[in-house]
Amino acid sequence: MEEISFKEIFSILRRRLWLIILLLILFMLASGLVSYYVIDKKYEASTTLMIVTTDEIEYNEILLNQKLASIYSELIKTRAVANKVIENLKLRISYEQYKSKVKVNFVEDAGLIRIQVSDKNPKLAADIANEIALVFIEDVKRVMRVENIQVIDEAQVPTKPVSPKPVLNISIAGILGFMIGVFISFLKEYLDNTIKSYEDVEKYLELQVLGAIPKFKV
């Protein structure tokens, strides 16, 4: 396999530097335009629920706060809760669209459930998150006949979008453009079998160069 020296690598990169810079700029420009003007901004609002111990429920080794929070997290995602939220807020979305907007996480060993809602409308995201909490608490009271959930942090209307992230996208696009530029530069060099210098004559033809005509401006 033919070896290539660092000198030759730098020489190739220097000759193709214009191509690398051009691709880097084009990728960054395209990413910026898409991030700022094409991709819809999404806002995220969250509310936090806490499971509290009451006299109406007996805890044993199985029904620890962690386990109960896990169960409640799944109940929040049910169609029954979703349909009530959609109906109460008069949303024109399907259950699948609702599910794509809502994320439910629980904090282990803390008995906390965090409901996160993302939407293009920041106020609607906060309204959905708060309505989910209210509907779910009422369902737990009705179905399980216990009142062991409290809202400890209501969702607020977000002021900054969580996506897209233009700076991150542009940075990644710049790195990608640079890497593609370098790859194309070496690929073009590999496919180019022309003799460009006296070093190429000595290297590939194994002939000694006796003289060279320098370039000069007329």
N, C-alpha and C positions, 0 to 999 in steps of 0.2 A: 504494500500500500504506500502511495506517495505521501511523503511527509511535507508539511508546510510550516515555514518558520514564522516567528512573530513579526519579522520584518515584512514578509509577504502579506500577512493578515492586515497589518496596519496600512500597507500600500493599497490593498483591495478596498478597505473601508474608506481610505482617503479619496480614492478615485470615484467611489459610489456615494460619497457623503451627501451629495445633493439629493440622491434618491431616498436615502434614509431620513433626511430632514423633511423632505416633501411628504413622505408617507406619515411621519410622526405628526406633522402639522395637520394633514388631511384627516387623520383618525381623531385627533383631539378636537378639531373643528366640527366634524360630523357628530361626535359624541356630545359636544356642548349644545349643538342645535337640537339634537334629539332630546336631551335631558331638559332643556329649558322650554322648548316649543312643541314637542311632539308627545312625550310621555305625560299622562295626567298626574297631577300632584295628589298624593294621598296623605290624609291626616289620621292620626291615631289617638283615641281617647280611651282611658281605662278607669275602672272602678274596682275597689277592693272590698271583699266581704270577709268577715271573720266568724268562725264557728266558736260559739261560747258554750260553756258548761252550764246546764240548768238542772233544776230538780226534777224536771219532767222526763229526763232521759237518763238511762243508766249506761255508763261506759264500762266495757270490759276490755280484755286484751285484744279483741278483734276490732271493736269500734273505737279506735284511737282517733284523735283529730286528723292525723295524716290519712288514715283509711277513709274516714268520713269525707274529708275534703276531696279525695280522689273520686268517690261515688258522686258527690254533689257536682263535681266538674263535668262528669258525663251527663248528669241529669239536665244541666244547663243547656246542653247541645241538642236536647230532644226536640222533636217536631212540635210537641204540645207547647213548649215555652216559645219556640220560634213563631208559631202561628199567632199566639196572643200578642207578642211584641209587634209583629207585622200589622195585625188588626188594630191595636191600640194607637200606633203611630201612623196608620193609613199609608203604609209603604207599598210601593208597586214593585215588589221584588219577589222572586221565587224562594223556596226553602233552600235550594242549592246556592243561590246568590247570597242569601242570609248567612249560610255556613261559611262561605268564602270571606265574609267580612269579620266574623267573630272568632276569637281565639280565647281559650280558657286555660289558665295555668294555676297550679296550686303550689304553695310554698311548703315544702316538707317540714314536718315537726313544728310548724307554726300555726296550723289551722287556718291559713289564709287562702282565699281564692281570688285571683285577679282576672277580670273580664276585660279583654282588649278588643276594640272595634275600630276598623279602618274604613275610611270612606273619603270620596273626593270633597264632600261637604263637611267641614270641621264641626259645625253645630250638630249636624245629623249624627255624626259619629258619637258625640257625647250623649245625645238624646237616646240613641239605641243602647249604649252601655248602661245608662241609668235605668232605662225601662226594663232591660233584661234582669237587672238586680231586683227591681220591685216585683216583677212577674214571678221570678224564681222564688223569692221569699214567700210570696202568697201561696204558691204551689206546694212548698214544703209544709207550710202551716196546714193546708187543706188535706194533703195526702198523708203526711207523716204525723200530723197533729202535734208538732213541736215548734217551738219558737227559739231556735238556737243559732240563728244567723243574723248578723247585724252588718249594716253598711258602715264601714269606717273611713272610706275615702270615696266621695262621689266624683264622677267623671267631670272634668272641666273642658271647656271648648279649647282645643289645641290652637296655638298660634303659628306653629312652624310645621311644615310637612315632614313626614318621615321618609318619603320617597317621591321622586328620585333624588339621588345624591350626586349633583352635578360635579363637584370637585373630585369625588372618588371615581365617578365614571370617566371623567376626562383624564385622570391620572392613569387609570387602567388602560384606556384607549391609547394614551401616549406610549406606554410601555409596549403594548401590542403592536402599534405602528412601528416602533423602533425595532422590535424583534423581527417583524415581517420584512422591514427594510434591509436588515442585516442578512436575513435568509435569502432574499431575492438577489442581493449583491453577490453572495457567494455562489448562488445558483447560476447567475449570469456569467460569473467568472469561470465556473466549471464548464459551462457549455461553450464558452468562447475559446476556440482553439487557434486563434490568430497569433502571430508573433508580433509583440508590441515593443520589445526592447532587446538590446544586445544580451541581457541576462537570459532572456527566453531562448535566444539562439544557442547559447552555451549550454543551457539546461536541457532543452528538449532535442536539439539537433546534434549536441555534443560536438560542436565545431568551435574552433577558436576564432574570435573576432579580431580582425586585423585593423579595422578602422571604422569610424562611424561619422555620418554627415550630420552635424548638429542642426537643429531648427533655428531659423532666423526670420525676422520680419522683413518684408520687402518695402 
